Every structure is written in C-alpha cells, then in structure tokens.
Amino acid sequence: MKLEDAVNNWLQIAVVYEARPQDLAAKETKDFFALILEEDHGLKNVRYERDPFEYTVFFEKDGKEQQLKFQRVLIEKLLEDIESEPKYNQ
C-alpha cells in the first residue's frame, strides 16, 4: 500500500473514531492502520489537524518532520456514510 493511501485510510478512520469513541470496530481499524504506518512505512508521531477546508497529517519519517494534506470533504465522507446507515447507529 502506498504511503499516501495508508495515511488517508488511517485519517478517515481516526476521524470516525474521534466522532464515535464507543465504536470499538473503528478503534481496532484505526490501530490496524497505525501499525501499517509504523511497520510498513516507518512513520512516528503521527497526528492530524483540521481547518475548514483540509486535514493536515504530520509525521516523522527518517528523522524528518513531514506532512500530507487531504480535502476535508473527502476525509469526512466515511463518517457521513457510517452515520447515515441505520445498522451502524442502533
């Protein structure tokens, strides 16, 4: 899996888990992608910030601080889909 795809997947589920901290499946999935980021891509200290238009993911790779940016509307789509599905909201 490409680095940008792995970070995107981690970010989407991290946003879901932040909004739904009782969702254990979201937590497990977030932890799974965090492991991929660490073991497969060597990322450390992964965190994100959001503004009205985008998310910025900050991380260390090879001792250097780096960042990737993602459109907010695309990242929050997974959360919107989950929240609009009745079987996930019982």
C-alpha positions as CSV (number, residue, x, y, z in Angstrom):
1,M,0.0,0.0,0.0
2,K,1.3,3.4,-0.9
3,L,2.2,5.8,1.9
4,E,-0.4,8.4,0.9
5,D,-3.1,5.7,0.7
6,A,-2.2,4.3,4.1
7,V,-2.2,7.8,5.7
8,N,-5.6,8.5,4.0
9,N,-7.1,5.3,5.4
10,W,-5.7,5.9,8.8
11,L,-7.0,9.5,8.8
12,Q,-10.5,8.6,7.7
13,I,-10.9,6.0,10.4
14,A,-9.3,8.3,13.0
15,V,-11.9,10.9,12.3
16,V,-14.6,8.2,12.6
17,Y,-13.2,7.1,16.0
18,E,-12.9,10.7,17.2
19,A,-16.6,11.2,16.5
20,R,-17.6,7.8,17.8
21,P,-15.3,6.8,20.6
22,Q,-17.7,4.0,21.7
23,D,-17.2,2.3,18.2
24,L,-14.8,-0.5,19.0
25,A,-14.5,-1.5,15.3
26,A,-13.4,2.0,14.5
27,K,-10.7,1.8,17.2
28,E,-9.5,-1.6,16.0
29,T,-9.3,-0.4,12.4
30,K,-7.5,2.8,13.4
31,D,-5.0,0.8,15.4
32,F,-4.5,-1.6,12.4
33,F,-3.7,1.3,10.1
34,A,-1.5,2.9,12.7
35,L,0.5,-0.3,12.7
36,I,0.8,-0.2,8.9
37,L,2.1,3.3,9.1
38,E,4.7,2.4,11.7
39,E,5.8,-1.0,10.5
40,D,5.5,-0.7,6.7
41,H,6.3,3.0,6.3
42,G,8.4,3.8,9.3
43,L,6.2,6.7,10.5
44,K,6.4,8.0,14.0
45,N,4.4,10.6,16.0
46,V,1.5,10.7,13.5
47,R,-1.1,13.3,14.3
48,Y,-3.5,15.5,12.4
49,E,-5.0,18.9,12.4
50,R,-8.1,20.2,10.6
51,D,-9.1,23.5,9.3
52,P,-12.3,24.5,7.4
53,F,-11.0,23.0,4.1
54,E,-8.5,20.3,4.8
55,Y,-6.8,17.9,7.1
56,T,-3.0,18.0,7.6
57,V,-1.3,14.9,8.8
58,F,2.1,15.4,10.4
59,F,4.6,12.6,11.0
60,E,8.3,11.8,11.3
61,K,9.9,9.7,8.7
62,D,13.6,9.0,8.6
63,G,14.1,11.6,11.3
64,K,12.4,14.4,9.4
65,E,9.0,16.1,10.0
66,Q,6.8,15.7,7.0
67,Q,3.2,16.4,6.2
68,L,0.4,15.4,3.8
69,K,-2.8,17.3,3.2
70,F,-6.2,15.9,2.4
71,Q,-9.5,17.6,1.4
72,R,-11.8,17.7,4.4
73,V,-14.9,16.7,2.5
74,L,-13.2,13.5,1.2
75,I,-11.9,12.5,4.6
76,E,-15.2,13.0,6.4
77,K,-17.2,11.1,3.7
78,L,-16.6,7.8,5.6
79,L,-18.0,9.2,8.8
80,E,-21.1,10.6,6.9
81,D,-21.7,7.2,5.3
82,I,-21.5,5.4,8.7
83,E,-23.7,7.9,10.4
84,S,-26.3,7.7,7.7
85,E,-26.5,3.9,7.9
86,P,-29.1,2.8,10.4
87,K,-27.5,-0.6,11.1
88,Y,-24.4,1.2,12.5
89,N,-26.4,3.5,14.7
90,Q,-28.5,1.3,16.9
